[in-house]
């Protein structure tokens, strides 16, 4: 499950980096993101995909609320 999560949830394969340092940074941060997802998975008892959906939904709702506030309600 680790490799699947690393590729699909942390977007390891979608790195636009060309330099070696940028690729290393992307790999490190993707691994860190999977670690944080694992910690959240243990806390919430949800799988990675449910967590990702929940986080994206929350982020979209927050962004829409900010847009509404900026545009003058």
N, C-alpha and C positions, 0 to 999 in steps of 0.2 A: 504494500500500500504506500510505502514511502516514496518510491520512484514515481508512481502514478500521481500522487499528490504534488510532488515536486514539479512534474511536467505540466499538470493541468491547473492546479490551484495557484502555484507560485510563478507560472509562466517562465520556467527555466529555458525552454526551447525557443522562446520568442525574444531573445536578447538582440537588440539592434546595435550592440557594441562592436566596435571594430578593433580597438586596441586591447592588448593583453590585460592591462590593469582594469579596464572597464569590464571586460568579461569576468575577471576574477571577482570584482566587486558585485556584479550581478549574480554570480553563483553564490557568493557568501550571503547576500541579502535574501536571495530566494530560499536558501537553506534556513536562514533565520525566520523567515515568514512561515515556513512549514513547521518549525519548532513552536512558534507562537500559536499556530492553528492547532497543533497537538495539545498545547496547554489549555486552550479554549475548549477543545473537544472533551477533555477530561472534566473540566469544570461544568460544562453545560450538558454533557451527555448527548451531544448531537454529532453527526458525522461531518466531514470536511465540506461536503457539497451543501448541506443544510446550513452550516455556519456561513459559508461564502454567500449564499442566497440571502440570508438574514442580514449580513453586513452590508451587502449591496443595496438592499431595500432600505435599510436605515440611512445609508449615505445619500441615496436618491431623495428620500423624504426630507432630510436636512437641507440638501441643496435646493429643493423646491421651496422650502420655507424661507430660506435666505433670499431667493429670487423674488418671492412674493413681498418680502419686507423691503427690498431695494426698489421694487417697482411701485411702491406706494400703497400696497394692500388694495 
